[in-house]
Each structure stands twice: as C-alpha cells, then as structure tokens.
Amino acid sequence: MAPENLKIIGTAHVSEKSVEEVRNTIIESHPDVVAVELDANRYQNLLNEKKGIIPDKEIKIREILKGNNFSMLLVSGFLSYFQKKIGEELGVKPGSEMLAAAEAAEEVGSRLVLIDRDIQITLKRALNSMSFWEKAKFVYSIIASFFADDETIEDIESIKEGDTLAEVMNYFQEMSPRAYEVLVKERDAYMARKLMDIDGDVIAVVGAGHKDGIYKNLEHPEDMPSLLELLELKKKRISVTKIILFAIPVLFIIIFAAALFRGINIQGDLLWFVLLTGSLAFLGSLLAGSKLPSAIVAFLVAPITAIHPLLAAGWFAGIVEAKLRGFSIDDLAGLSKSESFKELWNNNLFRILLVVAGANLGTMIGVFLSIPNVLIPLINKLMGM
C-alpha cells in the first residue's frame, strides 16, 4: 500500500490554481519533505530563469548535430514552446508550481527532494523506443498544431479531471505506445522508487498525469523495475525500417556499379539522381528558412550523403547556416523560453535545426522519387528489358 505519510498533489503545469494549491498545502502541513517532479538540471534551469542567469557554457554546432542531440533539442524545443504557449494564455509560467513548492519548503524548513529522472535520459530512451514512422507521425502532429485554432485551448484546469486526462493520455498512447511507456509509465515507476526511499511526512508535487500511476506503483512495489533498469541507456535496436533505409543507398550503389560494369551508359541516370536528391534538398532547406548558401551546400552534398548511410545533407547545411547566422547560449536557453511561434522562429538555433530537418527531409524524398525514376529503369536495362 502507499505509505500513509505521503500526500501527492497532482497539478496542471501551467495553472495558477495549482501554484496556489501547492503553496497553501505545504505552508499548512509543514511536512518533513517536499518532493517535486524535477531533476537537478531542470530545477537549476528554473532557478536560473527566475534570476535571469544564463549558464556560461560553450556550445558547438557539430556536437549538437551529432547522434540524438539534434532530435532531442528539436523535440524539447517544440514541447517547451507549447507549454509556454498554454502558460501565456493563463498568465503563469510552466514550472511555477514546482518553484512554489521549493520556496514553500524553504519557508517552513522542509527538506526538498528532486524525484524525477534526468530529462536527457528520458528523451533519449523515448526517441530510441520510437519507430521511424512514429517519429514521422509525431513531427506531423507538431507541425499541424502550429495551425490549430487557439480556441482548442479552453480550460487547462480540466486536464486534472480524470476522464479528460485519460483521453489525453490515450491519444498519446495511440500515437506511440513505446514512447508513452518511457514518458509516463517509466517516470511513474521512477518517482515511486524515489519516494519509497524517503522517510518522514512527505508532500509530493507532480503533474496530474503521474499521480495515479505513482500510487499504483507504491501499492505493488514488487512489480516495479529497479532504478538501474530505468536509468539504463540501451543500444538502439535495429528495426526493419532502419534496415530498409540503409539498404536503399547500398542498392543504388550496387545497381550503378553493375550497370557500369556491363557497359551501360549511366550518365543520364546519374544526372537524374543528382537533380532529384540535390534539388529537393535545396528546396527543403529553403522552405525551412535557410539562407541561400546553406541551400546550395545541401544541393551539392545531397547526392553523396544520399548513398552514404552515416552522413546527412542536413548536417552540412546546418553547419553553414550556423556560420552565417551565428548562435549563442542565449539561443539554446531561448528554446525553452519562447512564448510565441514568432519568438521561436527568430531563435537562431531553432532556425538552424529546422534547416537540418528540411534538407534531410528533402534528400529523403529525392531518394524515394529516384527509385521509380532511376533505380527501376536501370534494373530493367540490366535485365535486358
């Protein structure tokens, strides 16, 4: 059973009522411990933001673009923007209820404990769990939401009601069941594990979506995974989609080489392949808001990166865009501070990330269009058809 000395407050992260409820409950109860749904980095970022402090960190565009860093920054930037947008409608900043809890804890002499998993680990595990098509669907949902009617944001307090909350969770679970497990259920278990190790009277402040899950985990601790399991970053499994995406460039190389060996004239086919991949990478880069030199670089490198599974045209376009635009730690911090799409659009780092995505998407479309226009005709020539 859940410990009797524990009280969990489920909040809406952008609700003024949640801020008041959290503060009043802690002041009235004087608990031994106040536990909040934050990790050390997010807590420090909230403190820095409140004090107007910008961390002095050197950021390198190559480090941002490599591995999962690009995807994580883009996704977290979008999510932060949406939370900021809702918070702006209600006149309260996201995370205010967590800071209110921390301040109230200090006021009454309670010990503050951070119980959430590091956001970097959570995002990496979530991205690693998603299939290519789930990621594509997620990106589409993000883009479509920019054009959604603001009237859809009606009553944020309603997300604390069971039925409405269940609908929201069910929608996300349908979009990506594996990411749902990481973002919601795993964190429920992680926070429950952390709470089990705390002695004394505890008030825990968490998002409304985690409250029931934490209680259920505490009622059945024997079913909970260990903290070690929840912190482990497993190597990404090789999916069928990833095999196909890697096999297509290899297939192009094999067919081109075979045609060349057989003495078949492939100049026209090569030109068509270069134009398809290069021009669409160029177009994708421009549509993402790039400067002309970045788009030209995307055009030049796309045909090469298209047949090299470890390279991406967007990386090169992004590096050039970063050189032209310039960006700083202010832009990195600004990703989570933007309160309108205009602010997000004016953020240099966000624009660089969009250019990377646009060039990569254009190249990918070019490769798929090359299959019926270049690859299949070459195969027919090889077969004497």
Phi, psi and omega in degrees: 000156177294139182301140183291338182272014181247132172236127180253127176259117177269123186243161165265125190295347180234037184245129177294325179297323178296320179300314181295317181299315181299309183297312183297320181296317181292317180297320182285326187270334184048058182289163175290323184225139169247118180254134183234151180282069178216154168255174186299319182294314181294323179296316180294322178296320178296318178296316180298319180296318180296323181272355181074024181266131176254120181303139180269087181231138176275130179241137181243131184299325180295324179291325180291321186280339185278153176060219182272357185301319181299309181298317182297317180295317182294314180295312181295326177296316178297313182297318178297320180299315182295320179294321177296320182298315179294318180299324180295322179299328185257359179071030179217140181278140175303138181090356182298324182290331177287319176294323177297322178295316180296318180292319178294323178298315179296323182295321182262002177082022178276152177278134180265131179232130177267121190247357183272157178285148179307130185299327179295319178294317181299313181295319179296317179295322180294313180296321179294333183277341185274142175281168178303317184288327176295320177295319179297318179295321179295315179297319178299317180298321179296312182296317181297327183292337178295335182256009180286152178290133180298343181292346178292339175273092188259295185223099185296331179299334183293341180289349177274351179277140187307308185296314180297316180299318180299321179296317179298312181296320180296323178297313181294324180295324178291324182293315180207089182303323183288320177292325176301318178302317183288312187285330185247295188293318179297320180289327173303312182294319181298312181292326176296317177301315181295321180292328180297335183271002183260132177262155176094184178283130187233136167246121180254132180248111183223164174298148183304329181291347182257346188302304182297321180297320179295316179299318180297320178294320180292331178285337180227067183297336181293340181266354184281140172290159179284163177299325180298316178297321184285343180259350184289136175254096182285153175294140182298134178287154179271108182273165178298320180299317181294322178298317180296316181295327177281329184286328182301310178300320180297320180296319177300314181298315181297315181293317178298316181295318180295319179294320179295319179296326181278358179082016179280135179289115183247010182300315179296319180293319178297318180297317179297319178296315179298316181293319181295308182290316182293313184293323180287327173294319177300311181295317179298321179294315180295317180296333178279358176096022183283164170279159186301316179301323179295320179293323178295318177298318178301318179298316185290321186268341185304314180299328180283312182293335181296332181251014176238106187295345183258001179241159179218136181300325182298329179298314182291317178297322180294320179296317178295317179299321179295321178294321183284319183277320189074145176205161186219182177297335177298321179291321178297314178294326183292339178303322182266356182255348184298131183250004176207160179295329178298317178296319179296318180295328181276358178279119185300320181293319178298319179295322177297316180296322178296321179297317177302311181295318182295316179294318179295317180295317178299317178298317181298317178297319178300319179296315181293325176290336179287339181298306179283336186267338183234305188295308183296316176300323178294319178298319179298320178296319179297327182270001178074025182268000000 
